[in-house]
C-alpha cells in the first residue's frame, strides 16, 4: 500500500472513532484525494463527497469561492484554498473540508510556478492553510498534493487528540 493509502486508512479509522466526516473541493488533484480515501474499506462512513472544481468558474458556483477573490487573485491563491475547504465542508455537510488548488505544470498559472500547492482545511472550530512547494512532473506534484492534504488533516486530528 502506498504512503497516501496507509495515511488514508489511518484517517478513516480516526474519523470513524470520532464520529466525524470529511469532504473535498479539489482543483489540481481533480478528485484524487477523495478517490484515495474511498479505496479504504469502510470509507463510506466518513467520506461525505467531493467537488471537482478544475475550472475557475466552478470554484465559485460549486464551492462558493468569492468571485471577487478569483477575479482579483486568480484561482491559485492561499485564500482560494481556504474558501474551497469551507465550501466543501458546508456544501457536503461534513465535519472537515479539504480544499486544494495549485499548479501541476508544466506551465505557470496566474503567475504561480509549477509545484506550488495551497491546501485549506476547514474544521469544526478552525480554518487553516498550508503551502507546499513540490518538484517533479505533473503526476508527482498531484501525488504530493494528495499526500500533503491527508497529512494536513492528520495533523489537525492529532492536535485534537492532544487537547
C-alpha positions as CSV (number, residue, x, y, z in Angstrom):
1,X,0.0,0.0,0.0
2,X,1.3,3.5,-0.8
3,X,2.1,6.1,1.8
4,X,-1.1,8.0,0.9
5,X,-3.1,4.8,1.1
6,X,-1.8,4.0,4.5
7,X,-2.5,7.5,5.7
8,X,-6.0,7.4,4.3
9,X,-6.7,4.2,6.1
10,X,-5.5,5.7,9.4
11,X,-7.6,8.8,8.8
12,X,-10.7,6.7,8.1
13,X,-10.2,4.9,11.4
14,X,-9.6,8.2,13.3
15,X,-12.6,9.9,11.8
16,X,-14.9,6.9,12.4
17,X,-13.7,6.8,16.1
18,X,-14.7,10.4,16.5
19,X,-17.9,10.1,14.6
20,X,-16.7,12.8,12.1
21,X,-16.8,13.1,8.3
22,X,-14.7,14.7,5.5
23,X,-15.4,16.3,2.1
24,X,-13.1,17.8,-0.5
25,X,-13.1,20.5,-3.1
26,X,-10.2,19.7,-5.4
27,X,-8.8,21.7,-8.3
28,X,-5.3,20.4,-9.4
29,X,-5.9,16.9,-8.0
30,X,-9.3,16.5,-9.7
31,X,-10.8,14.1,-7.1
32,X,-7.6,12.2,-6.2
33,X,-7.9,13.0,-2.5
34,X,-11.5,11.6,-2.4
35,X,-10.5,8.7,-4.5
36,X,-7.6,7.8,-2.2
37,X,-9.9,7.9,0.8
38,X,-12.5,5.9,-1.0
39,X,-10.1,3.0,-1.5
40,X,-10.2,2.3,2.2
41,X,-12.8,-0.3,3.3
42,X,-15.4,1.5,5.4
43,X,-14.7,4.9,3.9
44,X,-18.4,5.4,3.2
45,X,-18.8,6.0,6.9
46,X,-16.7,9.1,6.8
47,X,-16.4,10.4,3.2
48,X,-19.3,12.7,2.5
49,X,-18.3,13.6,-1.0
50,X,-16.2,15.8,-3.1
51,X,-16.3,18.6,-5.6
52,X,-14.0,18.6,-8.6
53,X,-13.6,22.2,-9.4
54,X,-11.0,22.2,-12.1
55,X,-12.5,25.1,-14.0
56,X,-12.2,28.5,-12.3
57,X,-15.9,29.3,-12.6
58,X,-16.8,26.1,-10.8
59,X,-14.7,27.1,-7.8
60,X,-17.3,29.9,-7.4
61,X,-20.6,28.2,-8.5
62,X,-20.0,24.8,-6.8
63,X,-17.7,25.5,-3.9
64,X,-18.7,29.1,-3.1
65,X,-15.3,30.7,-3.6
66,X,-15.7,34.5,-3.8
67,X,-15.9,35.6,-7.5
68,X,-14.2,38.9,-6.4
69,X,-11.3,36.9,-5.0
70,X,-11.0,34.8,-8.1
71,X,-11.1,37.9,-10.3
72,X,-8.5,39.8,-8.2
73,X,-6.1,37.0,-7.3
74,X,-6.8,34.1,-9.7
75,X,-7.6,30.5,-9.0
76,X,-4.2,29.7,-7.4
77,X,-4.1,31.6,-4.1
78,X,-4.0,30.7,-0.4
79,X,-7.4,32.2,0.3
80,X,-8.9,30.2,-2.5
81,X,-7.7,27.0,-0.8
82,X,-9.3,28.2,2.4
83,X,-12.6,29.0,0.7
84,X,-12.6,25.7,-1.2
85,X,-12.2,23.9,2.2
86,X,-15.0,25.9,3.7
87,X,-17.2,25.3,0.7
88,X,-16.6,21.6,0.8
89,X,-17.4,21.4,4.5
90,X,-20.6,23.5,4.2
91,X,-22.0,22.1,0.9
92,X,-21.4,18.5,1.8
93,X,-22.4,18.9,5.5
94,X,-19.1,17.4,6.7
95,X,-17.1,17.8,9.9
96,X,-14.0,18.6,7.9
97,X,-13.4,20.2,4.5
98,X,-10.2,19.9,2.5
99,X,-9.5,22.4,-0.4
100,X,-6.7,22.1,-2.9
101,X,-5.5,24.5,-5.5
102,X,-2.1,24.8,-7.2
103,X,-0.1,24.4,-10.4
104,X,0.8,20.9,-11.5
105,X,2.7,22.2,-14.6
106,X,4.3,22.3,-16.9
107,X,3.5,26.0,-17.3
108,X,2.8,28.7,-14.6
109,X,-0.8,29.7,-13.9
110,X,-1.9,33.1,-12.6
111,X,1.8,34.0,-12.1
112,X,2.3,30.9,-9.9
113,X,5.1,28.5,-10.7
114,X,4.5,24.7,-11.2
115,X,4.8,22.8,-7.9
116,X,3.2,25.5,-5.7
117,X,0.1,24.0,-4.0
118,X,-2.2,25.6,-1.4
119,X,-4.1,23.4,0.9
120,X,-7.0,24.6,3.0
121,X,-8.6,22.7,5.9
122,X,-11.9,23.8,7.5
123,X,-12.8,22.0,10.7
124,X,-15.4,22.2,13.4
125,X,-13.6,25.1,15.2
126,X,-10.9,26.4,12.9
127,X,-9.7,27.0,9.3
128,X,-6.1,26.7,8.3
129,X,-3.9,26.8,5.2
130,X,-0.6,25.2,4.3
131,X,1.6,25.9,1.3
132,X,3.6,23.2,-0.4
133,X,6.4,23.6,-2.9
134,X,6.7,20.3,-4.8
135,X,9.1,19.1,-7.5
136,X,8.7,16.7,-10.4
137,X,6.3,16.2,-13.2
138,X,2.5,16.7,-13.1
139,X,1.9,13.3,-11.6
140,X,4.5,13.9,-8.9
141,X,3.0,17.3,-8.0
142,X,-0.5,15.9,-7.9
143,X,0.6,12.9,-5.8
144,X,2.4,15.2,-3.4
145,X,-0.6,17.4,-3.1
146,X,-2.8,14.4,-2.2
147,X,-0.3,13.3,0.5
148,X,0.0,16.9,1.8
149,X,-3.7,17.2,2.1
150,X,-4.0,13.9,4.0
151,X,-1.2,15.0,6.3
152,X,-2.9,18.3,7.0
153,X,-6.0,16.5,8.2
154,X,-3.9,14.0,10.2
155,X,-2.1,16.9,11.9
156,X,-5.4,18.5,12.8
157,X,-6.8,15.3,14.2
158,X,-3.6,14.6,16.1
159,X,-3.8,18.1,17.6
160,X,-7.3,17.4,18.8
161,X,-6.2,14.2,20.4
162,X,-3.6,16.1,22.5
163,X,-6.0,18.6,23.9
